[in-house]
Amino acid sequence: MPNYLLRDRDKIFGGVFQRRVKSLGIEEVMSAHRSPWQNGYLERLNGSIRRECTDHIIVWNESHLKKVLRGYFDYYNNDRTHLGIEEE
């Protein structure tokens, strides 16, 4: 379980979400107001997941989404070409 959740100030994260996170013992850390550049790595990852994976499928339920994302993360971390990494 993570200790922190870094998130922006989007209205989608309402009271129910905030109470659930708090009940799990996770501390929310919010980025500054109108500063998407503070989450650059996360924005890049979310965009990659959306463009390369979830925009091309219909998700039936939570277990289906988890299966699809596990497959994508396996591909992303192990099979995809990493052009910026020099292998020895």
N, CA, C and O atoms as CSV, one atom per row, in Angstrom:
chain,resi,resn,atom,element,x,y,z
A,1,MET,N,N,0.846,-1.175,0.000
A,1,MET,CA,C,0.000,0.000,0.000
A,1,MET,C,C,0.889,1.235,0.000
A,1,MET,O,O,1.824,1.317,0.797
A,2,PRO,N,N,0.619,2.193,-0.875
A,2,PRO,CA,C,1.444,3.407,-0.905
A,2,PRO,C,C,1.184,4.291,0.311
A,2,PRO,O,O,0.117,4.227,0.922
A,3,ASN,N,N,2.162,5.106,0.648
A,3,ASN,CA,C,2.010,6.056,1.753
A,3,ASN,C,C,1.403,7.368,1.291
A,3,ASN,O,O,0.723,8.047,2.061
A,4,TYR,N,N,1.651,7.734,0.019
A,4,TYR,CA,C,1.221,9.014,-0.506
A,4,TYR,C,C,0.510,8.833,-1.840
A,4,TYR,O,O,0.783,7.893,-2.586
A,5,LEU,N,N,-0.410,9.753,-2.124
A,5,LEU,CA,C,-1.067,9.822,-3.419
A,5,LEU,C,C,-0.893,11.232,-3.941
A,5,LEU,O,O,-1.471,12.175,-3.400
A,6,LEU,N,N,-0.106,11.380,-4.980
A,6,LEU,CA,C,0.088,12.680,-5.602
A,6,LEU,C,C,-1.004,12.864,-6.638
A,6,LEU,O,O,-1.148,12.046,-7.546
A,7,ARG,N,N,-1.772,13.930,-6.508
A,7,ARG,CA,C,-2.876,14.155,-7.435
A,7,ARG,C,C,-3.048,15.640,-7.689
A,7,ARG,O,O,-2.525,16.485,-6.962
A,8,ASP,N,N,-3.802,15.936,-8.749
A,8,ASP,CA,C,-4.106,17.331,-9.031
A,8,ASP,C,C,-5.409,17.710,-8.329
A,8,ASP,O,O,-5.951,16.927,-7.548
A,9,ARG,N,N,-5.894,18.883,-8.603
A,9,ARG,CA,C,-7.083,19.380,-7.912
A,9,ARG,C,C,-8.355,19.228,-8.739
A,9,ARG,O,O,-9.286,20.022,-8.607
A,10,ASP,N,N,-8.391,18.217,-9.582
A,10,ASP,CA,C,-9.551,17.970,-10.429
A,10,ASP,C,C,-10.779,17.695,-9.568
A,10,ASP,O,O,-10.683,17.037,-8.531
A,11,LYS,N,N,-11.936,18.201,-10.002
A,11,LYS,CA,C,-13.183,18.034,-9.252
A,11,LYS,C,C,-13.643,16.577,-9.220
A,11,LYS,O,O,-14.517,16.228,-8.427
A,12,ILE,N,N,-13.075,15.730,-10.060
A,12,ILE,CA,C,-13.452,14.321,-10.062
A,12,ILE,C,C,-13.099,13.644,-8.741
A,12,ILE,O,O,-13.712,12.641,-8.374
A,13,PHE,N,N,-12.122,14.184,-8.030
A,13,PHE,CA,C,-11.716,13.639,-6.740
A,13,PHE,C,C,-12.566,14.278,-5.645
A,13,PHE,O,O,-12.099,15.157,-4.922
A,14,GLY,N,N,-13.801,13.836,-5.529
A,14,GLY,CA,C,-14.749,14.415,-4.576
A,14,GLY,C,C,-14.575,13.871,-3.178
A,14,GLY,O,O,-13.586,13.208,-2.868
A,15,GLY,N,N,-15.549,14.161,-2.341
A,15,GLY,CA,C,-15.505,13.772,-0.943
A,15,GLY,C,C,-15.446,12.271,-0.729
A,15,GLY,O,O,-14.736,11.799,0.159
A,16,VAL,N,N,-16.187,11.511,-1.537
A,16,VAL,CA,C,-16.176,10.052,-1.391
A,16,VAL,C,C,-14.779,9.515,-1.648
A,16,VAL,O,O,-14.290,8.672,-0.896
A,17,PHE,N,N,-14.128,9.996,-2.706
A,17,PHE,CA,C,-12.767,9.566,-3.035
A,17,PHE,C,C,-11.810,9.934,-1.907
A,17,PHE,O,O,-10.993,9.116,-1.485
A,18,GLN,N,N,-11.913,11.162,-1.426
A,18,GLN,CA,C,-11.005,11.625,-0.382
A,18,GLN,C,C,-11.176,10.837,0.912
A,18,GLN,O,O,-10.191,10.521,1.579
A,19,ARG,N,N,-12.414,10.517,1.271
A,19,ARG,CA,C,-12.649,9.713,2.480
A,19,ARG,C,C,-12.092,8.308,2.311
A,19,ARG,O,O,-11.526,7.750,3.251
A,20,ARG,N,N,-12.245,7.731,1.122
A,20,ARG,CA,C,-11.743,6.377,0.880
A,20,ARG,C,C,-10.227,6.346,1.005
A,20,ARG,O,O,-9.673,5.448,1.638
A,21,VAL,N,N,-9.556,7.316,0.407
A,21,VAL,CA,C,-8.095,7.378,0.473
A,21,VAL,C,C,-7.639,7.537,1.925
A,21,VAL,O,O,-6.692,6.883,2.363
A,22,LYS,N,N,-8.313,8.400,2.653
A,22,LYS,CA,C,-7.955,8.617,4.056
A,22,LYS,C,C,-8.179,7.351,4.875
A,22,LYS,O,O,-7.376,7.031,5.751
A,23,SER,N,N,-9.270,6.624,4.596
A,23,SER,CA,C,-9.554,5.397,5.354
A,23,SER,C,C,-8.509,4.310,5.096
A,23,SER,O,O,-8.324,3.416,5.921
A,24,LEU,N,N,-7.831,4.390,3.955
A,24,LEU,CA,C,-6.778,3.432,3.631
A,24,LEU,C,C,-5.433,3.832,4.239
A,24,LEU,O,O,-4.444,3.111,4.108
A,25,GLY,N,N,-5.408,4.994,4.907
A,25,GLY,CA,C,-4.171,5.446,5.536
A,25,GLY,C,C,-3.194,6.072,4.558
A,25,GLY,O,O,-1.992,6.124,4.821
A,26,ILE,N,N,-3.704,6.546,3.433
A,26,ILE,CA,C,-2.857,7.167,2.404
A,26,ILE,C,C,-2.982,8.677,2.525
A,26,ILE,O,O,-4.087,9.213,2.601
A,27,GLU,N,N,-1.857,9.352,2.541
A,27,GLU,CA,C,-1.851,10.813,2.627
A,27,GLU,C,C,-1.916,11.398,1.217
A,27,GLU,O,O,-1.123,11.037,0.347
A,28,GLU,N,N,-2.869,12.302,1.003
A,28,GLU,CA,C,-2.984,12.963,-0.296
A,28,GLU,C,C,-2.033,14.157,-0.352
A,28,GLU,O,O,-1.970,14.960,0.579
A,29,VAL,N,N,-1.307,14.259,-1.439
A,29,VAL,CA,C,-0.449,15.409,-1.696
A,29,VAL,C,C,-0.925,15.997,-3.020
A,29,VAL,O,O,-0.864,15.345,-4.062
A,30,MET,N,N,-1.400,17.238,-2.961
A,30,MET,CA,C,-1.962,17.860,-4.159
A,30,MET,C,C,-0.962,18.816,-4.799
A,30,MET,O,O,-0.212,19.511,-4.114
A,31,SER,N,N,-0.972,18.831,-6.118
A,31,SER,CA,C,-0.120,19.768,-6.846
A,31,SER,C,C,-0.687,21.176,-6.691
A,31,SER,O,O,-1.840,21.357,-6.300
A,32,ALA,N,N,0.129,22.148,-6.999
A,32,ALA,CA,C,-0.299,23.539,-6.904
A,32,ALA,C,C,-1.432,23.803,-7.893
A,32,ALA,O,O,-1.550,23.122,-8.911
A,33,HIS,N,N,-2.242,24.773,-7.590
A,33,HIS,CA,C,-3.374,25.140,-8.429
A,33,HIS,C,C,-2.914,25.536,-9.830
A,33,HIS,O,O,-2.012,26.360,-9.981
A,34,ARG,N,N,-3.530,24.953,-10.847
A,34,ARG,CA,C,-3.242,25.233,-12.264
A,34,ARG,C,C,-1.775,25.011,-12.624
A,34,ARG,O,O,-1.165,25.836,-13.304
A,35,SER,N,N,-1.218,23.900,-12.168
A,35,SER,CA,C,0.185,23.584,-12.431
A,35,SER,C,C,0.349,22.146,-12.912
A,35,SER,O,O,0.931,21.328,-12.200
A,36,PRO,N,N,-0.158,21.816,-14.120
A,36,PRO,CA,C,-0.038,20.439,-14.598
A,36,PRO,C,C,1.411,20.015,-14.825
A,36,PRO,O,O,1.705,18.819,-14.839
A,37,TRP,N,N,2.305,20.959,-14.999
A,37,TRP,CA,C,3.716,20.643,-15.220
A,37,TRP,C,C,4.344,19.979,-14.000
A,37,TRP,O,O,5.394,19.349,-14.122
A,38,GLN,N,N,3.719,20.108,-12.813
A,38,GLN,CA,C,4.265,19.471,-11.615
A,38,GLN,C,C,4.117,17.961,-11.662
A,38,GLN,O,O,4.813,17.250,-10.937
A,39,ASN,N,N,3.233,17.467,-12.490
A,39,ASN,CA,C,3.000,16.031,-12.600
A,39,ASN,C,C,3.458,15.512,-13.960
A,39,ASN,O,O,2.793,14.656,-14.544
A,40,GLY,N,N,4.551,16.000,-14.460
A,40,GLY,CA,C,4.999,15.660,-15.806
A,40,GLY,C,C,5.142,14.165,-16.062
A,40,GLY,O,O,4.681,13.669,-17.091
A,41,TYR,N,N,5.768,13.449,-15.152
A,41,TYR,CA,C,5.955,12.007,-15.334
A,41,TYR,C,C,4.618,11.283,-15.337
A,41,TYR,O,O,4.373,10.406,-16.165
A,42,LEU,N,N,3.758,11.662,-14.400
A,42,LEU,CA,C,2.453,11.027,-14.310
A,42,LEU,C,C,1.597,11.357,-15.528
A,42,LEU,O,O,0.902,10.486,-16.052
A,43,GLU,N,N,1.641,12.607,-15.981
A,43,GLU,CA,C,0.884,12.997,-17.171
A,43,GLU,C,C,1.354,12.192,-18.383
A,43,GLU,O,O,0.535,11.762,-19.196
A,44,ARG,N,N,2.654,11.988,-18.509
A,44,ARG,CA,C,3.206,11.210,-19.615
A,44,ARG,C,C,2.735,9.755,-19.544
A,44,ARG,O,O,2.315,9.190,-20.554
A,45,LEU,N,N,2.802,9.152,-18.365
A,45,LEU,CA,C,2.378,7.767,-18.203
A,45,LEU,C,C,0.887,7.614,-18.489
A,45,LEU,O,O,0.486,6.708,-19.220
A,46,ASN,N,N,0.064,8.492,-17.917
A,46,ASN,CA,C,-1.374,8.407,-18.171
A,46,ASN,C,C,-1.690,8.573,-19.647
A,46,ASN,O,O,-2.546,7.865,-20.177
A,47,GLY,N,N,-1.016,9.493,-20.315
A,47,GLY,CA,C,-1.226,9.688,-21.743
A,47,GLY,C,C,-0.826,8.463,-22.542
A,47,GLY,O,O,-1.526,8.075,-23.478
A,48,SER,N,N,0.298,7.848,-22.184
A,48,SER,CA,C,0.741,6.635,-22.885
A,48,SER,C,C,-0.258,5.496,-22.697
A,48,SER,O,O,-0.596,4.797,-23.651
A,49,ILE,N,N,-0.721,5.315,-21.476
A,49,ILE,CA,C,-1.702,4.257,-21.218
A,49,ILE,C,C,-2.963,4.502,-22.025
A,49,ILE,O,O,-3.510,3.579,-22.629
A,50,ARG,N,N,-3.420,5.731,-22.035
A,50,ARG,CA,C,-4.648,6.053,-22.769
A,50,ARG,C,C,-4.464,5.872,-24.273
A,50,ARG,O,O,-5.261,5.187,-24.915
A,51,ARG,N,N,-3.421,6.480,-24.841
A,51,ARG,CA,C,-3.223,6.442,-26.292
A,51,ARG,C,C,-2.905,5.046,-26.810
A,51,ARG,O,O,-3.419,4.639,-27.852
A,52,GLU,N,N,-2.058,4.307,-26.090
A,52,GLU,CA,C,-1.570,3.028,-26.588
A,52,GLU,C,C,-2.403,1.832,-26.136
A,52,GLU,O,O,-2.251,0.736,-26.676
A,53,CYS,N,N,-3.279,2.028,-25.156
A,53,CYS,CA,C,-3.983,0.865,-24.597
A,53,CYS,C,C,-5.493,1.082,-24.521
A,53,CYS,O,O,-6.243,0.497,-25.302
A,54,THR,N,N,-5.936,1.912,-23.595
A,54,THR,CA,C,-7.367,1.960,-23.295
A,54,THR,C,C,-8.221,2.634,-24.366
A,54,THR,O,O,-9.431,2.410,-24.402
A,55,ASP,N,N,-7.633,3.451,-25.239
A,55,ASP,CA,C,-8.419,4.043,-26.328
A,55,ASP,C,C,-8.800,3.016,-27.384
A,55,ASP,O,O,-9.639,3.298,-28.238
A,56,HIS,N,N,-8.204,1.838,-27.343
A,56,HIS,CA,C,-8.406,0.832,-28.386
A,56,HIS,C,C,-9.241,-0.354,-27.935
A,56,HIS,O,O,-9.389,-1.323,-28.680
A,57,ILE,N,N,-9.787,-0.295,-26.728
A,57,ILE,CA,C,-10.568,-1.425,-26.219
A,57,ILE,C,C,-11.850,-0.933,-25.565
A,57,ILE,O,O,-11.994,0.253,-25.271
A,58,ILE,N,N,-12.765,-1.842,-25.342
A,58,ILE,CA,C,-13.937,-1.588,-24.524
A,58,ILE,C,C,-13.736,-2.370,-23.231
A,58,ILE,O,O,-13.567,-3.589,-23.253
A,59,VAL,N,N,-13.754,-1.665,-22.115
A,59,VAL,CA,C,-13.538,-2.305,-20.812
A,59,VAL,C,C,-14.883,-2.806,-20.303
A,59,VAL,O,O,-15.842,-2.041,-20.201
A,60,TRP,N,N,-14.943,-4.083,-19.988
A,60,TRP,CA,C,-16.202,-4.694,-19.544
A,60,TRP,C,C,-16.409,-4.564,-18.046
A,60,TRP,O,O,-17.527,-4.322,-17.593
A,61,ASN,N,N,-15.349,-4.722,-17.278
A,61,ASN,CA,C,-15.474,-4.633,-15.818
A,61,ASN,C,C,-14.081,-4.419,-15.226
A,61,ASN,O,O,-13.092,-4.334,-15.955
A,62,GLU,N,N,-14.016,-4.335,-13.910
A,62,GLU,CA,C,-12.745,-4.055,-13.237
A,62,GLU,C,C,-11.714,-5.150,-13.478
A,62,GLU,O,O,-10.544,-4.855,-13.723
A,63,SER,N,N,-12.134,-6.402,-13.410
A,63,SER,CA,C,-11.167,-7.488,-13.603
A,63,SER,C,C,-10.625,-7.489,-15.029
A,63,SER,O,O,-9.454,-7.797,-15.246
A,64,HIS,N,N,-11.463,-7.148,-15.996
A,64,HIS,CA,C,-11.000,-7.057,-17.384
A,64,HIS,C,C,-9.983,-5.933,-17.533
A,64,HIS,O,O,-8.957,-6.101,-18.193
A,65,LEU,N,N,-10.269,-4.776,-16.915
A,65,LEU,CA,C,-9.336,-3.653,-16.977
A,65,LEU,C,C,-7.999,-4.022,-16.350
A,65,LEU,O,O,-6.948,-3.698,-16.903
A,66,LYS,N,N,-8.024,-4.699,-15.193
A,66,LYS,CA,C,-6.780,-5.104,-14.536
A,66,LYS,C,C,-5.970,-6.044,-15.420
A,66,LYS,O,O,-4.748,-5.923,-15.503
A,67,LYS,N,N,-6.645,-6.975,-16.078
A,67,LYS,CA,C,-5.956,-7.912,-16.971
A,67,LYS,C,C,-5.313,-7.177,-18.144
A,67,LYS,O,O,-4.163,-7.440,-18.496
A,68,VAL,N,N,-6.055,-6.265,-18.739
A,68,VAL,CA,C,-5.530,-5.487,-19.868
A,68,VAL,C,C,-4.330,-4.646,-19.426
A,68,VAL,O,O,-3.310,-4.607,-20.114
A,69,LEU,N,N,-4.453,-3.976,-18.279
A,69,LEU,CA,C,-3.361,-3.124,-17.800
A,69,LEU,C,C,-2.129,-3.932,-17.415
A,69,LEU,O,O,-1.007,-3.488,-17.659
A,70,ARG,N,N,-2.313,-5.117,-16.814
A,70,ARG,CA,C,-1.155,-5.977,-16.506
A,70,ARG,C,C,-0.408,-6.335,-17.784
A,70,ARG,O,O,0.821,-6.282,-17.827
A,71,GLY,N,N,-1.151,-6.699,-18.819
A,71,GLY,CA,C,-0.521,-7.020,-20.097
A,71,GLY,C,C,0.200,-5.822,-20.693
A,71,GLY,O,O,1.301,-5.954,-21.227
A,72,TYR,N,N,-0.427,-4.650,-20.600
A,72,TYR,CA,C,0.198,-3.446,-21.144
A,72,TYR,C,C,1.464,-3.097,-20.364
A,72,TYR,O,O,2.486,-2.766,-20.966
A,73,PHE,N,N,1.409,-3.168,-19.020
A,73,PHE,CA,C,2.590,-2.838,-18.221
A,73,PHE,C,C,3.726,-3.815,-18.485
A,73,PHE,O,O,4.892,-3.420,-18.506
A,74,ASP,N,N,3.401,-5.078,-18.684
A,74,ASP,CA,C,4.421,-6.071,-19.022
A,74,ASP,C,C,5.083,-5.697,-20.348
A,74,ASP,O,O,6.307,-5.724,-20.472
A,75,TYR,N,N,4.264,-5.353,-21.327
A,75,TYR,CA,C,4.793,-4.916,-22.626
A,75,TYR,C,C,5.616,-3.639,-22.468
A,75,TYR,O,O,6.726,-3.545,-22.990
A,76,TYR,N,N,5.071,-2.657,-21.747
A,76,TYR,CA,C,5.712,-1.348,-21.608
A,76,TYR,C,C,7.078,-1.468,-20.947
A,76,TYR,O,O,8.026,-0.799,-21.357
A,77,ASN,N,N,7.187,-2.310,-19.932
A,77,ASN,CA,C,8.435,-2.418,-19.172
A,77,ASN,C,C,9.419,-3.438,-19.718
A,77,ASN,O,O,10.613,-3.339,-19.435
A,78,ASN,N,N,8.959,-4.421,-20.494
A,78,ASN,CA,C,9.849,-5.505,-20.902
A,78,ASN,C,C,10.063,-5.648,-22.403
A,78,ASN,O,O,11.176,-5.950,-22.833
A,79,ASP,N,N,9.044,-5.442,-23.199
A,79,ASP,CA,C,9.145,-5.750,-24.629
A,79,ASP,C,C,9.324,-4.539,-25.528
A,79,ASP,O,O,9.953,-4.646,-26.581
A,80,ARG,N,N,8.801,-3.418,-25.148
A,80,ARG,CA,C,8.825,-2.218,-25.982
A,80,ARG,C,C,10.267,-1.737,-26.142
A,80,ARG,O,O,11.085,-1.881,-25.234
A,81,THR,N,N,10.561,-1.176,-27.287
A,81,THR,CA,C,11.925,-0.673,-27.504
A,81,THR,C,C,12.144,0.593,-26.674
A,81,THR,O,O,11.323,1.510,-26.680
A,82,HIS,N,N,13.248,0.617,-25.976
A,82,HIS,CA,C,13.637,1.775,-25.170
A,82,HIS,C,C,14.797,2.449,-25.910
A,82,HIS,O,O,15.965,2.152,-25.664
A,83,LEU,N,N,14.454,3.345,-26.805
A,83,LEU,CA,C,15.468,3.942,-27.666
A,83,LEU,C,C,16.454,4.818,-26.903
A,83,LEU,O,O,17.569,5.040,-27.374
A,84,GLY,N,N,16.065,5.316,-25.740
A,84,GLY,CA,C,16.960,6.185,-24.979
A,84,GLY,C,C,17.901,5.426,-24.051
A,84,GLY,O,O,18.752,6.039,-23.407
A,85,ILE,N,N,17.766,4.118,-23.972
A,85,ILE,CA,C,18.598,3.326,-23.068
A,85,ILE,C,C,19.626,2.542,-23.861
A,85,ILE,O,O,19.277,1.767,-24.752
A,86,GLU,N,N,20.869,2.740,-23.541
A,86,GLU,CA,C,21.920,1.981,-24.218
A,86,GLU,C,C,22.125,0.652,-23.503
A,86,GLU,O,O,22.356,0.621,-22.294
A,87,GLU,N,N,22.043,-0.421,-24.234
A,87,GLU,CA,C,22.281,-1.741,-23.641
A,87,GLU,C,C,23.718,-2.146,-23.888
A,87,GLU,O,O,24.282,-1.862,-24.945
A,88,GLU,N,N,24.298,-2.803,-22.921
A,88,GLU,CA,C,25.698,-3.223,-23.029
A,88,GLU,C,C,25.786,-4.657,-23.478
A,88,GLU,O,O,26.886,-5.191,-23.626
